[in-house]
Amino acid sequence: MSTLSAFREAGIRQPGAAQAWITRLERLSSQDIEAIFAAILSDRISAVAKDFAIKMLSLNAQRLLTL
């Protein structure tokens, strides 16, 4: 089961909780995500890994927000 499918299923069982997470996600900006990754030292994560993670988070956020 994909993470998107799991969220959908959880949302059916607990719609209030799902909406709470969506509300939090709506408040999270791309600058917030980038700031989190900027704080990680370069000996812990490569620039390529940072870019990949930021893009994956952005993609998944958009997918969740369009449910």
One Martini backbone bead per residue (centre of mass of N, CA, C, O) as a GRO file, in nm:
protein
   67
    1MET     BB    1   0.097   0.037   0.023
    2SER     BB    2   0.068   0.348  -0.006
    3THR     BB    3   0.081   0.645   0.154
    4LEU     BB    4  -0.174   0.759   0.024
    5SER     BB    5  -0.357   0.518   0.088
    6ALA     BB    6  -0.316   0.524   0.393
    7PHE     BB    7  -0.435   0.805   0.435
    8ARG     BB    8  -0.711   0.748   0.324
    9GLU     BB    9  -0.786   0.523   0.523
   10ALA     BB   10  -0.744   0.691   0.780
   11GLY     BB   11  -0.956   0.911   0.696
   12ILE     BB   12  -1.201   0.725   0.718
   13ARG     BB   13  -1.157   0.654   1.027
   14GLN     BB   14  -1.014   0.968   1.079
   15PRO     BB   15  -1.111   1.263   0.971
   16GLY     BB   16  -1.003   1.465   1.183
   17ALA     BB   17  -0.705   1.386   1.162
   18ALA     BB   18  -0.666   1.434   0.863
   19GLN     BB   19  -0.741   1.736   0.871
   20ALA     BB   20  -0.518   1.823   1.063
   21TRP     BB   21  -0.282   1.746   0.873
   22ILE     BB   22  -0.366   1.920   0.633
   23THR     BB   23  -0.351   2.189   0.781
   24ARG     BB   24  -0.050   2.171   0.845
   25LEU     BB   25   0.043   2.141   0.548
   26GLU     BB   26  -0.069   2.418   0.449
   27ARG     BB   27   0.141   2.581   0.645
   28LEU     BB   28   0.368   2.455   0.481
   29SER     BB   29   0.647   2.563   0.336
   30SER     BB   30   0.912   2.551   0.127
   31GLN     BB   31   1.091   2.718   0.320
   32ASP     BB   32   1.065   2.533   0.563
   33ILE     BB   33   1.193   2.284   0.436
   34GLU     BB   34   1.462   2.414   0.351
   35ALA     BB   35   1.547   2.495   0.642
   36ILE     BB   36   1.574   2.215   0.755
   37PHE     BB   37   1.797   2.118   0.549
   38ALA     BB   38   2.002   2.351   0.603
   39ALA     BB   39   2.061   2.242   0.907
   40ILE     BB   40   2.207   2.016   0.776
   41LEU     BB   41   2.489   1.874   0.766
   42SER     BB   42   2.715   1.783   0.511
   43ASP     BB   43   2.806   1.511   0.676
   44ARG     BB   44   2.489   1.391   0.663
   45ILE     BB   45   2.422   1.536   0.374
   46SER     BB   46   2.378   1.573   0.058
   47ALA     BB   47   2.282   1.779  -0.189
   48VAL     BB   48   2.128   1.565  -0.348
   49ALA     BB   49   1.960   1.455  -0.109
   50LYS     BB   50   1.821   1.718  -0.044
   51ASP     BB   51   1.682   1.765  -0.314
   52PHE     BB   52   1.525   1.503  -0.316
   53ALA     BB   53   1.366   1.540  -0.050
   54ILE     BB   54   1.227   1.805  -0.124
   55LYS     BB   55   1.080   1.696  -0.377
   56MET     BB   56   0.925   1.467  -0.236
   57LEU     BB   57   0.773   1.640  -0.032
   58SER     BB   58   0.632   1.821  -0.238
   59LEU     BB   59   0.484   1.603  -0.393
   60ASN     BB   60   0.331   1.475  -0.151
   61ALA     BB   61   0.186   1.728  -0.065
   62GLN     BB   62   0.024   1.770  -0.325
   63ARG     BB   63  -0.122   1.500  -0.315
   64LEU     BB   64  -0.264   1.546  -0.040
   65LEU     BB   65  -0.405   1.828  -0.121
   66THR     BB   66  -0.582   1.664  -0.363
   67LEU     BB   67  -0.794   1.474  -0.201
   0.00000   0.00000   0.00000
